[in-house]
Each structure stands twice: as structure tokens, then as C-alpha cells.
Amino acid sequence: MEKDCTFCKIVNGETDTQFLYQDDTLVVFRDINPHAPVHLLVVPRKHIRSINDLEKEDSTIISHLITVAKEMARQEAVDKSGYKLLFNVERGGGQLIFHLHLHLIGGW
């Protein structure tokens, strides 16, 4: 855990964030500044700063993020109408919180 990382605090239960899904690897919760009717964040429990910091052994985490996002799209009823899965990478790519996270955006 990174001391000042917002997402580390969330995944460790140090905030009142409501999880829509959680397991030993990741948590899912709603974005507090949604860009669409459905805007979820899929966040690994392991602190990985960004896509650029992934190691080979993290490949199972990435696979799990995508698999859970697909299931969450179904639960949020956007699987048939369509949705986006998005990683922002580094500040120039729009990353604001430096803890890897996957956006699930849809519902238009």
C-alpha cells in the first residue's frame, strides 16, 4: 500500500466507499465524477502505479480486471447496448490517480 494513495485507502476499507463487487484481487465501485450514466472503476488491491509499471506476473490481474468488468457490464445492463473499457496511462493520457484502474463507461 502506498501511504497517500486514494485507491489504496479505498481498497483497504479506509473510506466509506460502497463496493459493487470485491474479491481477493480487486474491487469495483462507482466513479464519484461519472462521465456517463454507468461509470465504474475496477481497481486491483495490489498497488500498481500505472500500466507502465506492470510486471509479467501481473498478467493474471489484468485478465481478471477485464473479466470482472464484463460481468459488471452485464449486471449494470449495458452489455447489450455497449460500453467502453478504458485505462488512462500517465498524466498525458488522463491518469489522475496513480494506482492502476479500469474504467467501465456506458449507458447512453
N, C-alpha and C positions, 0 to 999 in steps of 0.2 A: 504494500500500500504506500502510495505517495502521500506525504503529510498534508499537503494543501490541495490535493486533487478532489474536485467536487464529485466526480463519479466514483472514486474510491470510497468517499463518505457515504454516498447513496447505496452502493452495493454492500457495504458493511453495516447497513441499518442505522446509520448515524443521523438520518433525516427522516421526515415523515412521509417519504415518497411511497406511493402505493404501487406495488408490483402487479402487473397483469400476468406475469409468468416469472418463475425463478427455478433454478436448479443449481447443481454444484459448480457449473461452468459460467452461467450468465444470468442476467435479469433483464426484464422488459418493463418499460414504463412509458407513460405519455410525455411528450416533449412539452415543456412549460411555455414555449413560444411556437405553437404549431404553425406550419406553413400550408396545412391542408386539413380537411375535416378529420382525417386519421393521420396522426404523426406520432409514431412510436420510436423509441430508442432501444436498441438491442445492444447490451453492454456486457462485455466479459468481466468476470470477477477479477481476473488477473490484470494487473496494471500493465498495459502495453501502450506506450505513448502515442503511436500512430502506425499506420500501415507501413511506413518506412522502417519501423522498429521490429517488425515481425521476424521471428526466427523460424527455422524449418519445423521445429517441434510445435509451433503454434498453429499448424495447418488444421488440426482437428478442431481447434477453437473457431476458426473462420468457417469451416464447414458447418459446425453446429449453429453459429450465428445465422447463417443463411437458411438452414433447415427450420430453425425456430421461427425466423421471420416469415417464411412461407406459411407455417401453421398459424401464426398470429394474423396474417392477412386473411386467412380463411375465417378465423374467429371474429375478426372485425368486419367481415362481409365485403371485402374489397378484392378478393381473389379472382372473381369472375370479371369485374369491371376494370380491373387493372391497378397497378401500384408501382412505385419506384423503390428500389433498394439503393442506398447511396452512402458511400464513405467519403467524407471530406478529408483531404490529406494536406496537412501543414496549413499555416496561416493563409498562404496564397491560394489554397484550394478551399478555403472557407472553414477550416477546422478552428473552433473557438475553445473547446475543452480538449486538453491534450491527454486523453485517455480514449483509446480506440472505441468507436461506437458506430453502429449501423443504423441509418435512418430508414424507416418504413413509412412511406408517404403515399396517400391515396384518398379516395372517397369523393372525388369531384363529380 
